Amino acid sequence: MPWPLPALVAWAFAWLIFVLVQRVLPPVAALLAACLLGTAASVLGGNWWRRGLIAMGFPLSLALLGVVSLPTWAWLVPLSLLLLVYPLNAWRDAPLFPTPRGALQALAVQAPLPLGARVLDAGCGVGDGLKALRHAYPAAQLDGVEWSWPLRLLCALRCPWAFVRRGDMWAADWSGYRMVYLFQRPESMARAAAKAEAEMAAGAWLVSLEFAVPGVLPSAQLRAPGGRVVWLYRMPLKRVEE
């Protein structure tokens, strides 16, 4: 949805939940329910400030309107929920960039893998990347690692055929994987390449949607639907100066 429609829809539904729940439960319980919905809807934001705006919009509007009197500590509820979904130590990585449907549909042509090969979605979010990988490699063993435990839980529910665990993608061992897939941000790519080069076997693949590894020649490129580029790097990496 074009911005600011996601925020407006989220705020409207949060208010609806608040009004309905308040009829049967105390105001604090209604606040919690509405904030839960707003935080869940924050995944619709395309960057950090939009996600924060979606999550915090309802409680801020509630405070400005003065509809109901709440204890001071109640205003920590939306902030706590936001930090639960997006932990502080994960802010250096991509907050939540879902892989578009069909973005990896031609990946297996350029990077064929043996049957049963292990593939990791590093920072799997809510599972869109795992779904795209399954479409490309239906016979692969798919794993996902995600630091936020609410997102990890949602991903596991959406992708029951994959092994999804909570953990730090940078601390996870990549050595057993034939492919590691990322949809991070430009600042993360040099670190990802260094980790892949140090841990992954020769012939394994590092795949990045949208963002290239600086100073490294790609083994192949794919043009995904919507104009995005999929960058493929086969171990060992080839530096530009080589």
PAMAR-363053 format. One record per residue: chain; x, y, z of N, C-alpha, C in turn; residue number from 1. Coordinates in nm, 4 decimals. Example, Ala and Ser with C-alpha at 12.3 -4.5 7.8 and 13.67 -1.06 7.14 Angstrom:
REM residues 2
mol|nu|nv|nw|cau|cav|caw|cu|cv|cw|seq
A|1.3190|-0.5690|0.7800|1.2300|-0.4500|0.7800|1.3200|-0.3300|0.7800|1
A|1.2850|-0.2250|0.7080|1.3670|-0.1060|0.7140|1.2900|0.0030|0.7870|2
This chain:
REM residues 242
mol|nu|nv|nw|cau|cav|caw|cu|cv|cw|seq
A|0.0839|-0.1195|0.0000|0.0000|0.0000|0.0000|0.0872|0.1241|0.0000|1
A|0.0505|0.2277|-0.0780|0.1299|0.3509|-0.0801|0.1192|0.4233|0.0538|2
A|0.2295|0.4841|0.0937|0.2325|0.5614|0.2174|0.1508|0.6893|0.2001|3
A|0.0700|0.7325|0.2994|0.0614|0.6841|0.4385|-0.0558|0.5886|0.4634|4
A|-0.1058|0.5227|0.3587|-0.2217|0.4364|0.3758|-0.1999|0.3266|0.4809|5
A|-0.0811|0.2591|0.4855|-0.0620|0.1576|0.5904|-0.0791|0.2131|0.7317|6
A|-0.0283|0.3347|0.7542|-0.0417|0.3960|0.8867|-0.1872|0.4272|0.9175|7
A|-0.2580|0.4831|0.8225|-0.3979|0.5192|0.8455|-0.4837|0.3965|0.8738|8
A|-0.4607|0.2892|0.7981|-0.5363|0.1659|0.8203|-0.5047|0.1070|0.9574|9
A|-0.3766|0.1045|0.9930|-0.3365|0.0499|1.1232|-0.3971|0.1301|1.2371|10
A|-0.3930|0.2618|1.2279|-0.4482|0.3456|1.3343|-0.6000|0.3266|1.3460|11
A|-0.6674|0.3157|1.2318|-0.8128|0.2982|1.2345|-0.8508|0.1667|1.3022|12
A|-0.7803|0.0593|1.2680|-0.8103|-0.0700|1.3296|-0.7715|-0.0715|1.4776|13
A|-0.6641|-0.0010|1.5133|-0.6252|0.0067|1.6541|-0.7332|0.0773|1.7352|14
A|-0.7877|0.1844|1.6823|-0.8960|0.2534|1.7513|-1.0198|0.1657|1.7623|15
A|-1.0486|0.0911|1.6577|-1.1642|0.0018|1.6614|-1.1471|-0.1045|1.7697|16
A|-1.0294|-0.1649|1.7759|-1.0016|-0.2647|1.8789|-1.0114|-0.2024|2.0180|17
A|-0.9570|-0.0814|2.0333|-0.9597|-0.0132|2.1631|-1.1034|0.0103|2.2107|18
A|-1.1872|0.0566|2.1202|-1.3277|0.0844|2.1563|-1.4015|-0.0435|2.1920|19
A|-1.3817|-0.1487|2.1146|-1.4542|-0.2737|2.1394|-1.4077|-0.3424|2.2676|20
A|-1.2754|-0.3493|2.2874|-1.2224|-0.4185|2.4054|-1.2570|-0.3435|2.5329|21
A|-1.2626|-0.2106|2.5254|-1.2900|-0.1298|2.6437|-1.4314|-0.1519|2.6977|22
A|-1.5189|-0.2074|2.6160|-1.6557|-0.2359|2.6614|-1.6611|-0.3505|2.7608|23
A|-1.5621|-0.4392|2.7549|-1.5661|-0.5584|2.8405|-1.4461|-0.5693|2.9336|24
A|-1.3394|-0.4925|2.9078|-1.2181|-0.5011|2.9878|-1.1732|-0.3617|3.0310|25
A|-1.0835|-0.3527|3.1301|-1.0336|-0.2221|3.1755|-0.9597|-0.1478|3.0638|26
A|-0.9468|-0.0152|3.0756|-0.8806|0.0643|2.9719|-0.7379|0.0202|2.9416|27
A|-0.6621|-0.0220|3.0440|-0.5237|-0.0649|3.0204|-0.5200|-0.1884|2.9313|28
A|-0.6156|-0.2810|2.9526|-0.6225|-0.4000|2.8678|-0.6571|-0.3618|2.7241|29
A|-0.7466|-0.2646|2.7090|-0.7815|-0.2175|2.5750|-0.6622|-0.1512|2.5080|30
A|-0.5852|-0.0745|2.5867|-0.4639|-0.0126|2.5336|-0.3649|-0.1179|2.4859|31
A|-0.3465|-0.2222|2.5660|-0.2527|-0.3281|2.5299|-0.2952|-0.3962|2.3997|32
A|-0.4245|-0.4271|2.3873|-0.4736|-0.4936|2.2664|-0.4533|-0.4061|2.1428|33
A|-0.4846|-0.2769|2.1553|-0.4699|-0.1857|2.0421|-0.3229|-0.1669|2.0051|34
A|-0.2360|-0.1596|2.1063|-0.0929|-0.1431|2.0799|-0.0335|-0.2687|2.0174|35
A|-0.0832|-0.3852|2.0580|-0.0386|-0.5090|1.9956|-0.0693|-0.5085|1.8469|36
A|-0.1897|-0.4643|1.8136|-0.2267|-0.4589|1.6723|-0.1394|-0.3586|1.5974|37
A|-0.1165|-0.2399|1.6573|-0.0340|-0.1395|1.5919|0.1092|-0.1857|1.5709|38
A|0.1640|-0.2564|1.6705|0.3002|-0.3069|1.6581|0.3093|-0.4144|1.5505|39
A|0.2093|-0.5025|1.5455|0.2073|-0.6057|1.4416|0.1979|-0.5427|1.3032|40
A|0.1186|-0.4355|1.2920|0.1023|-0.3689|1.1625|0.2242|-0.2882|1.1227|41
A|0.3171|-0.2651|1.2164|0.4343|-0.1845|1.1851|0.5232|-0.2485|1.0784|42
A|0.5066|-0.3794|1.0565|0.5856|-0.4451|0.9517|0.5512|-0.3905|0.8135|43
A|0.4401|-0.3177|0.8019|0.4013|-0.2601|0.6738|0.4829|-0.1360|0.6389|44
A|0.5559|-0.0832|0.7363|0.6374|0.0346|0.7102|0.7635|-0.0006|0.6341|45
A|0.8050|0.0860|0.5438|0.9210|0.0576|0.4595|1.0541|0.0911|0.5220|46
A|1.0553|0.1653|0.6328|1.1801|0.1979|0.7008|1.1510|0.2173|0.8491|47
A|1.2582|0.2516|0.9249|1.2435|0.2582|1.0713|1.1444|0.3634|1.1159|48
A|1.1517|0.4836|1.0603|1.0640|0.5887|1.1116|0.9179|0.5613|1.0769|49
A|0.8921|0.4977|0.9645|0.7539|0.4624|0.9312|0.7020|0.3518|1.0217|50
A|0.7864|0.2551|1.0538|0.7451|0.1483|1.1454|0.7136|0.2053|1.2835|51
A|0.8014|0.2942|1.3300|0.7771|0.3567|1.4597|0.6516|0.4408|1.4597|52
A|0.6263|0.5099|1.3496|0.5068|0.5944|1.3392|0.3802|0.5091|1.3420|53
A|0.3819|0.3964|1.2713|0.2648|0.3081|1.2717|0.2397|0.2527|1.4114|54
A|0.3467|0.2087|1.4784|0.3320|0.1476|1.6104|0.2922|0.2486|1.7169|55
A|0.3470|0.3702|1.7095|0.3248|0.4685|1.8152|0.2092|0.5637|1.7856|56
A|0.1535|0.5569|1.6650|0.0493|0.6516|1.6261|-0.0750|0.6443|1.7131|57
A|-0.1205|0.5229|1.7438|-0.2418|0.5106|1.8247|-0.2244|0.5656|1.9653|58
A|-0.1214|0.5214|2.0423|-0.1093|0.5755|2.1784|-0.0861|0.7260|2.1807|59
A|-0.0157|0.7797|2.0794|0.0050|0.9240|2.0749|-0.1259|0.9976|2.0488|60
A|-0.2061|0.9439|1.9581|-0.3358|1.0069|1.9320|-0.4274|0.9964|2.0536|61
A|-0.4169|0.8864|2.1251|-0.4951|0.8679|2.2467|-0.4563|0.9721|2.3517|62
A|-0.3266|0.9973|2.3639|-0.2791|1.0958|2.4609|-0.3234|1.2371|2.4238|63
A|-0.3144|1.2684|2.2931|-0.3512|1.4026|2.2487|-0.5004|1.4302|2.2673|64
A|-0.5815|1.3290|2.2428|-0.7267|1.3461|2.2547|-0.7746|1.3400|2.3996|65
A|-0.6958|1.2744|2.4848|-0.7344|1.2637|2.6247|-0.8640|1.1881|2.6444|66
A|-0.8846|1.0844|2.5637|-1.0099|1.0091|2.5690|-1.0263|0.9367|2.7022|67
A|-0.9157|0.8846|2.7529|-0.9235|0.8055|2.8752|-0.8003|0.8350|2.9601|68
A|-0.8171|0.8315|3.0904|-0.7068|0.8553|3.1823|-0.6345|0.7243|3.2116|69
A|-0.5048|0.7209|3.1843|-0.4257|0.6008|3.2040|-0.3078|0.6307|3.2961|70
A|-0.2612|0.5320|3.3710|-0.1438|0.5533|3.4550|-0.0205|0.5805|3.3698|71
A|0.0766|0.6503|3.4294|0.1961|0.6899|3.3553|0.2691|0.5708|3.2949|72
A|0.2774|0.4605|3.3703|0.3524|0.3448|3.3221|0.2898|0.2820|3.1984|73
A|0.1607|0.3101|3.1742|0.0927|0.2482|3.0602|0.1542|0.2909|2.9276|74
A|0.2197|0.4098|2.9268|0.2780|0.4569|2.8018|0.4070|0.3841|2.7669|75
A|0.4563|0.3018|2.8595|0.5709|0.2172|2.8273|0.5304|0.0943|2.7465|76
A|0.3997|0.0636|2.7441|0.3517|-0.0572|2.6756|0.3855|-0.0554|2.5265|77
A|0.3476|0.0492|2.4501|0.3797|0.0456|2.3062|0.5288|0.0437|2.2782|78
A|0.6075|0.1187|2.3592|0.7517|0.1190|2.3385|0.8111|-0.0187|2.3656|79
A|0.7642|-0.0846|2.4714|0.8142|-0.2187|2.5048|0.7812|-0.3184|2.3944|80
A|0.6595|-0.3093|2.3404|0.6196|-0.3994|2.2326|0.7050|-0.3766|2.1081|81
A|0.7343|-0.2503|2.0790|0.8150|-0.2183|1.9612|0.9563|-0.2732|1.9759|82
A|1.0129|-0.2601|2.0970|1.1472|-0.3124|2.1208|1.1487|-0.4649|2.1217|83
A|1.0353|-0.5247|2.1568|1.0269|-0.6707|2.1564|1.0340|-0.7247|2.0138|84
A|0.9651|-0.6582|1.9231|0.9641|-0.7019|1.7835|1.0940|-0.6629|1.7133|85
A|1.1459|-0.5445|1.7448|1.2687|-0.4959|1.6825|1.3734|-0.4705|1.7914|86
A|1.4449|-0.5740|1.8371|1.5445|-0.5568|1.9440|1.6523|-0.4571|1.9043|87
A|1.7045|-0.3859|2.0042|1.8035|-0.2816|1.9787|1.9272|-0.3344|1.9081|88
A|1.9734|-0.4539|1.9466|2.0973|-0.5034|1.8870|2.0774|-0.5515|1.7440|89
A|1.9533|-0.5508|1.6946|1.9280|-0.5873|1.5552|1.9092|-0.4638|1.4665|90
A|1.9131|-0.3443|1.5255|1.8891|-0.2239|1.4473|1.9988|-0.1978|1.3449|91
A|2.1176|-0.2527|1.3671|2.2258|-0.2310|1.2700|2.2010|-0.3070|1.1407|92
A|2.1118|-0.4064|1.1455|2.0781|-0.4823|1.0263|1.9482|-0.4281|0.9677|93
A|1.9032|-0.4865|0.8589|1.7782|-0.4433|0.7987|1.6647|-0.4653|0.8975|94
A|1.5794|-0.3644|0.9230|1.4719|-0.3802|1.0205|1.3727|-0.4885|0.9819|95
A|1.3196|-0.4833|0.8631|1.2331|-0.5889|0.8129|1.2017|-0.5597|0.6677|96
A|1.2743|-0.6245|0.5788|1.2534|-0.6071|0.4363|1.2008|-0.7384|0.3800|97
A|1.0703|-0.7519|0.3627|1.0177|-0.8772|0.3071|1.0615|-0.8972|0.1627|98
A|1.1002|-1.0197|0.1292|1.1363|-1.0538|-0.0085|1.0105|-1.0555|-0.0942|99
A|1.0058|-0.9794|-0.2031|0.8867|-0.9783|-0.2888|0.8602|-1.1163|-0.3490|100
A|0.7354|-1.1451|-0.3698|0.6966|-1.2723|-0.4295|0.7551|-1.2850|-0.5704|101
A|0.8156|-1.3988|-0.5980|0.8726|-1.4232|-0.7303|1.0097|-1.3642|-0.7523|102
A|1.0681|-1.3011|-0.6498|1.1978|-1.2355|-0.6687|1.3097|-1.3345|-0.6980|103
A|1.2953|-1.4598|-0.6521|1.4020|-1.5586|-0.6682|1.3621|-1.6721|-0.7624|104
A|1.2638|-1.6504|-0.8457|1.2080|-1.7584|-0.9266|1.3077|-1.8159|-1.0276|105
A|1.4060|-1.7358|-1.0720|1.5041|-1.7847|-1.1690|1.6385|-1.8167|-1.1045|106
A|1.6433|-1.8208|-0.9724|1.7710|-1.8383|-0.9031|1.8355|-1.9735|-0.9320|107
A|1.7546|-2.0786|-0.9361|1.8092|-2.2137|-0.9541|1.8765|-2.2319|-1.0901|108
A|1.8407|-2.1510|-1.1876|1.9030|-2.1619|-1.3198|2.0488|-2.1165|-1.3128|109
A|2.0742|-2.0076|-1.2420|2.2097|-1.9530|-1.2317|2.2908|-2.0191|-1.1209|110
A|2.2219|-2.0691|-1.0175|2.2927|-2.1294|-0.9041|2.2285|-2.2634|-0.8691|111
A|2.2530|-2.3663|-0.9517|2.1946|-2.4982|-0.9235|2.2540|-2.5587|-0.7971|112
A|2.1700|-2.6265|-0.7204|2.2135|-2.6909|-0.5968|2.1770|-2.8390|-0.6000|113
A|2.2567|-2.9240|-0.5353|2.2224|-3.0668|-0.5293|2.0979|-3.0900|-0.4440|114
A|2.0319|-3.2025|-0.4648|1.9137|-3.2360|-0.3856|1.9501|-3.2429|-0.2377|115
A|1.8662|-3.1844|-0.1570|1.8890|-3.1869|-0.0132|1.9912|-3.0874|0.0367|116
A|2.0366|-2.9968|-0.0487|2.1349|-2.8964|-0.0062|2.0757|-2.8073|0.1014|117
A|2.1598|-2.7653|0.1952|2.1149|-2.6788|0.3030|2.1263|-2.5330|0.2596|118
A|2.0185|-2.4591|0.2813|2.0119|-2.3184|0.2426|1.9655|-2.2383|0.3633|119
A|2.0324|-2.1266|0.3911|2.0006|-2.0429|0.5065|1.9484|-1.9075|0.4613|120
A|1.8369|-1.8666|0.5197|1.7889|-1.7293|0.5065|1.8342|-1.6562|0.6330|121
A|1.9361|-1.5731|0.6209|1.9950|-1.5038|0.7358|1.9188|-1.3742|0.7618|122
A|1.8462|-1.3715|0.8723|1.7574|-1.2599|0.9012|1.6261|-1.2813|0.8290|123
A|1.5586|-1.3915|0.8623|1.4446|-1.4378|0.7813|1.3159|-1.3612|0.8067|124
A|1.3115|-1.2734|0.9087|1.1911|-1.1947|0.9304|1.0687|-1.2808|0.9503|125
A|0.9641|-1.2554|0.8710|0.8392|-1.3308|0.8844|0.8268|-1.4423|0.7807|126
A|0.9339|-1.4677|0.7028|0.9345|-1.5866|0.6183|0.9167|-1.5671|0.4703|127
A|0.9116|-1.4434|0.4216|0.8910|-1.4230|0.2777|1.0094|-1.4746|0.1958|128
A|1.1310|-1.4559|0.2492|1.2484|-1.5071|0.1793|1.2511|-1.6582|0.1744|129
A|1.2123|-1.7226|0.2847|1.2072|-1.8691|0.2865|1.1058|-1.9219|0.1859|130
A|0.9928|-1.8542|0.1733|0.8924|-1.8965|0.0757|0.9458|-1.8845|-0.0667|131
A|1.0177|-1.7757|-0.0941|1.0760|-1.7577|-0.2272|1.1837|-1.8616|-0.2541|132
A|1.2622|-1.8945|-0.1524|1.3657|-1.9969|-0.1685|1.3043|-2.1348|-0.1905|133
A|1.1957|-2.1627|-0.1231|1.1299|-2.2928|-0.1419|1.0759|-2.3071|-0.2838|134
A|1.0265|-2.1960|-0.3380|0.9782|-2.1997|-0.4764|1.0924|-2.2275|-0.5723|135
A|1.2114|-2.1715|-0.5423|1.3266|-2.1912|-0.6305|1.3919|-2.3272|-0.6105|136
A|1.3947|-2.3755|-0.4851|1.4615|-2.5017|-0.4518|1.3678|-2.5900|-0.3681|137
A|1.2704|-2.6532|-0.4306|1.1726|-2.7327|-0.3542|1.2335|-2.8534|-0.2832|138
A|1.3516|-2.9001|-0.3264|1.4132|-3.0174|-0.2647|1.5221|-2.9808|-0.1642|139
A|1.5405|-2.8523|-0.1369|1.6462|-2.8096|-0.0451|1.5996|-2.8173|0.0997|140
A|1.6968|-2.8256|0.1918|1.6710|-2.8129|0.3349|1.6822|-2.6656|0.3703|141
A|1.5727|-2.6044|0.4088|1.5706|-2.4604|0.4316|1.5748|-2.4294|0.5803|142
A|1.6663|-2.3409|0.6174|1.6784|-2.2931|0.7546|1.6601|-2.1419|0.7563|143
A|1.6137|-2.0923|0.8693|1.6032|-1.9486|0.8884|1.6532|-1.9114|1.0265|144
A|1.7163|-1.7955|1.0369|1.7595|-1.7454|1.1673|1.7118|-1.6015|1.1800|145
A|1.6512|-1.5694|1.2944|1.5923|-1.4377|1.3174|1.6094|-1.4012|1.4644|146
A|1.6545|-1.2795|1.4912|1.6816|-1.2391|1.6288|1.5539|-1.2081|1.7063|147
A|1.4575|-1.1420|1.6428|1.3331|-1.1052|1.7102|1.2470|-1.2298|1.7307|148
A|1.2168|-1.2628|1.8578|1.1426|-1.3874|1.8791|0.9975|-1.3792|1.8332|149
A|0.9273|-1.2636|1.8376|0.7923|-1.2611|1.7781|0.7956|-1.2865|1.6274|150
A|0.8942|-1.2265|1.5583|0.9057|-1.2496|1.4145|0.9453|-1.3938|1.3855|151
A|1.0326|-1.4490|1.4693|1.0731|-1.5886|1.4525|0.9533|-1.6811|1.4682|152
A|0.8677|-1.6528|1.5667|0.7489|-1.7345|1.5884|0.6543|-1.7260|1.4695|153
A|0.6319|-1.6056|1.4205|0.5438|-1.5878|1.3049|0.6014|-1.6570|1.1819|154
A|0.7331|-1.6484|1.1641|0.7985|-1.7137|1.0507|0.7818|-1.8649|1.0590|155
A|0.8001|-1.9214|1.1782|0.7855|-2.0662|1.1952|0.6425|-2.1109|1.1654|156
A|0.5447|-2.0291|1.2003|0.4051|-2.0625|1.1718|0.3768|-2.0555|1.0217|157
A|0.4370|-1.9593|0.9541|0.4149|-1.9437|0.8106|0.4941|-2.0447|0.7281|158
A|0.6057|-2.0937|0.7834|0.6946|-2.1842|0.7094|0.7212|-2.3104|0.7912|159
A|0.6196|-2.3941|0.8126|0.6391|-2.5130|0.8964|0.7347|-2.6153|0.8359|160
A|0.7628|-2.6053|0.7080|0.8519|-2.6976|0.6387|0.9988|-2.6572|0.6522|161
A|1.0255|-2.5422|0.7151|1.1631|-2.4952|0.7350|1.1989|-2.5029|0.8834|162
A|1.3281|-2.5113|0.9114|1.3769|-2.5068|1.0497|1.4132|-2.3629|1.0813|163
A|1.3314|-2.2988|1.1624|1.3498|-2.1575|1.1945|1.3877|-2.1452|1.3414|164
A|1.4974|-2.0794|1.3675|1.5423|-2.0645|1.5057|1.5683|-1.9171|1.5369|165
A|1.5617|-1.8847|1.6651|1.5960|-1.7504|1.7086|1.7461|-1.7440|1.7320|166
A|1.8094|-1.6429|1.6783|1.9519|-1.6290|1.6974|2.0071|-1.5110|1.6201|167
A|2.1338|-1.4840|1.6411|2.2052|-1.3762|1.5737|2.2639|-1.4306|1.4440|168
A|2.2234|-1.3737|1.3327|2.2707|-1.4216|1.2028|2.4218|-1.4095|1.1897|169
A|2.4824|-1.3147|1.2616|2.6270|-1.2950|1.2531|2.7019|-1.3950|1.3401|170
A|2.6357|-1.4491|1.4415|2.7000|-1.5498|1.5259|2.6731|-1.6910|1.4762|171
A|2.5733|-1.7079|1.3894|2.5405|-1.8406|1.3368|2.6543|-1.8934|1.2489|172
A|2.6691|-2.0246|1.2464|2.7726|-2.0896|1.1647|2.7192|-2.1106|1.0237|173
A|2.7858|-2.0512|0.9252|2.7421|-2.0645|0.7864|2.8148|-2.1771|0.7131|174
A|2.9031|-2.2467|0.7800|2.9919|-2.3408|0.7107|2.9182|-2.4598|0.6497|175
A|2.8038|-2.4982|0.7029|2.7336|-2.6154|0.6529|2.6351|-2.5873|0.5413|176
A|2.6312|-2.4641|0.4935|2.5295|-2.4267|0.3948|2.5883|-2.4141|0.2549|177
A|2.5120|-2.4610|0.1575|2.5507|-2.4448|0.0173|2.5096|-2.3078|-0.0354|178
A|2.4188|-2.2420|0.0363|2.3764|-2.1084|-0.0031|2.3282|-2.0340|0.1206|179
A|2.3668|-1.9077|0.1290|2.3147|-1.8160|0.2310|2.2496|-1.7001|0.1569|180
A|2.1243|-1.6744|0.1908|2.0478|-1.5670|0.1257|2.0286|-1.4517|0.2227|181
A|2.0430|-1.3292|0.1703|2.0288|-1.2079|0.2506|1.9417|-1.1061|0.1781|182
A|1.8632|-1.0339|0.2539|1.8027|-0.9101|0.2050|1.8220|-0.8097|0.3175|183
A|1.9410|-0.7523|0.3220|1.9804|-0.6669|0.4326|1.9809|-0.5205|0.3895|184
A|2.0943|-0.4568|0.3998|2.1104|-0.3185|0.3578|2.2542|-0.2998|0.3119|185
A|2.2864|-0.1921|0.2400|2.4207|-0.1777|0.1836|2.5322|-0.1874|0.2870|186
A|2.5106|-0.1290|0.4061|2.6156|-0.1262|0.5072|2.6497|-0.2652|0.5612|187
A|2.5604|-0.3625|0.5435|2.5828|-0.4975|0.5960|2.6590|-0.5878|0.5011|188
A|2.6722|-0.5481|0.3745|2.7187|-0.6431|0.2743|2.8675|-0.6772|0.2858|189
A|2.9504|-0.5817|0.3215|3.0930|-0.6129|0.3370|3.1130|-0.7117|0.4517|190
A|3.0399|-0.6934|0.5587|3.0494|-0.7853|0.6720|2.9996|-0.9240|0.6337|191
A|2.8902|-0.9300|0.5584|2.8369|-1.0589|0.5146|2.9353|-1.1312|0.4242|192
A|3.0002|-1.0578|0.3339|3.0972|-1.1196|0.2433|3.2171|-1.1740|0.3197|193
A|3.2631|-1.0994|0.4182|3.3773|-1.1449|0.4979|3.3424|-1.2719|0.5752|194
A|3.2223|-1.2774|0.6301|3.1788|-1.3963|0.7035|3.1646|-1.5154|0.6092|195
A|3.1047|-1.4932|0.4932|3.0878|-1.6014|0.3959|3.2233|-1.6542|0.3497|196
A|3.3154|-1.5648|0.3233|3.4469|-1.6054|0.2752|3.5227|-1.6843|0.3814|197
A|3.5015|-1.6482|0.5079|3.5733|-1.7146|0.6172|3.5136|-1.8506|0.6515|198
A|3.3840|-1.8698|0.6275|3.3166|-1.9900|0.6777|3.2641|-2.0844|0.5701|199
A|3.2266|-2.0331|0.4548|3.1603|-2.1172|0.3552|3.2611|-2.1875|0.2646|200
A|3.2231|-2.3068|0.2208|3.3122|-2.3889|0.1386|3.3181|-2.3362|-0.0047|201
A|3.4227|-2.3756|-0.0739|3.4349|-2.3397|-0.2156|3.3161|-2.3959|-0.2934|202
A|3.2605|-2.3140|-0.3810|3.1449|-2.3554|-0.4594|3.0130|-2.3152|-0.3974|203
A|3.0124|-2.2749|-0.2709|2.8892|-2.2300|-0.2060|2.8535|-2.0899|-0.2557|204
A|2.7275|-2.0518|-0.2325|2.6767|-1.9266|-0.2865|2.6339|-1.8309|-0.1759|205
A|2.6668|-1.7041|-0.1947|2.6105|-1.5948|-0.1156|2.5200|-1.5169|-0.2093|206
A|2.3937|-1.5045|-0.1720|2.2946|-1.4407|-0.2585|2.2355|-1.3207|-0.1856|207
A|2.2331|-1.2070|-0.2526|2.1806|-1.0848|-0.1931|2.0777|-1.0220|-0.2856|208
A|1.9623|-0.9918|-0.2306|1.8611|-0.9193|-0.3068|1.8841|-0.7702|-0.2881|209
A|1.8949|-0.7005|-0.3993|1.9011|-0.5545|-0.4031|2.0412|-0.4963|-0.3848|210
A|2.1194|-0.5482|-0.2892|2.2435|-0.4810|-0.2537|2.3651|-0.5657|-0.2885|211
A|2.4621|-0.5033|-0.3575|2.5833|-0.5720|-0.4003|2.6893|-0.5662|-0.2908|212
A|2.7852|-0.6573|-0.3001|2.9012|-0.6552|-0.2107|3.0022|-0.5579|-0.2700|213
A|3.0433|-0.4553|-0.1977|3.1383|-0.3585|-0.2540|3.2744|-0.4213|-0.2790|214
A|3.3301|-0.3911|-0.3959|3.4651|-0.4371|-0.4277|3.4749|-0.5823|-0.4676|215
A|3.3615|-0.6493|-0.4911|3.3620|-0.7912|-0.5273|3.2853|-0.8096|-0.6579|216
A|3.3418|-0.8912|-0.7481|3.2758|-0.9195|-0.8757|3.1674|-1.0251|-0.8557|217
A|3.0447|-1.0001|-0.8973|2.9400|-1.1018|-0.8859|2.9616|-1.2135|-0.9860|218
A|2.9237|-1.3329|-0.9465|2.9310|-1.4470|-1.0384|2.8173|-1.4421|-1.1387|219
A|2.7059|-1.3821|-1.0982|2.5903|-1.3683|-1.1866|2.4964|-1.2649|-1.1273|220
A|2.4068|-1.2167|-1.2104|2.3032|-1.1233|-1.1669|2.1702|-1.1656|-1.2272|221
A|2.0640|-1.1429|-1.1531|1.9297|-1.1692|-1.2019|1.8454|-1.0428|-1.1868|222
A|1.7589|-1.0207|-1.2815|1.6660|-0.9095|-1.2722|1.5329|-0.9631|-1.2214|223
A|1.4996|-0.9281|-1.0983|1.3768|-0.9768|-1.0362|1.2580|-0.8921|-1.0811|224
A|1.1359|-0.9443|-1.0698|1.0177|-0.8640|-1.1002|1.0169|-0.7353|-1.0184|225
A|0.9812|-0.6254|-1.0844|0.9830|-0.4975|-1.0160|1.1132|-0.4223|-1.0328|226
A|1.2094|-0.4828|-1.1054|1.3345|-0.4139|-1.1332|1.4449|-0.4368|-1.0338|227
A|1.4192|-0.5108|-0.9255|1.5248|-0.5376|-0.8281|1.6286|-0.6339|-0.8881|228
A|1.7502|-0.6228|-0.8368|1.8593|-0.7076|-0.8835|1.8943|-0.8091|-0.7760|229
A|1.9140|-0.9338|-0.8171|1.9621|-1.0390|-0.7283|2.1093|-1.0614|-0.7612|230
A|2.1960|-1.0446|-0.6608|2.3408|-1.0569|-0.6788|2.3849|-1.1942|-0.6297|231
A|2.4589|-1.2672|-0.7120|2.5068|-1.4006|-0.6780|2.6590|-1.4005|-0.6702|232
A|2.7122|-1.4530|-0.5613|2.8563|-1.4602|-0.5404|2.8922|-1.6038|-0.5037|233
A|2.9843|-1.6627|-0.5809|3.0269|-1.7998|-0.5530|3.1635|-1.7984|-0.4846|234
A|3.1743|-1.8825|-0.3835|3.3000|-1.8893|-0.3094|3.4068|-1.9633|-0.3921|235
A|3.5319|-1.9202|-0.3897|3.5831|-1.8007|-0.3213|3.5491|-1.6742|-0.3975|236
A|3.5389|-1.5640|-0.3266|3.5029|-1.4382|-0.3870|3.6149|-1.3841|-0.4753|237
A|3.5762|-1.3119|-0.5783|3.6732|-1.2508|-0.6692|3.6693|-1.1004|-0.6510|238
A|3.7786|-1.0461|-0.6017|3.7871|-0.9025|-0.5795|3.8039|-0.8274|-0.7102|239
A|3.7596|-0.7048|-0.7113|3.7652|-0.6227|-0.8324|3.9084|-0.6058|-0.8801|240
A|4.0017|-0.5854|-0.7875|4.1406|-0.5630|-0.8268|4.2064|-0.6869|-0.8853|241
A|4.1445|-0.8054|-0.8632|4.2014|-0.9272|-0.9191|4.1666|-0.9396|-1.0683|242
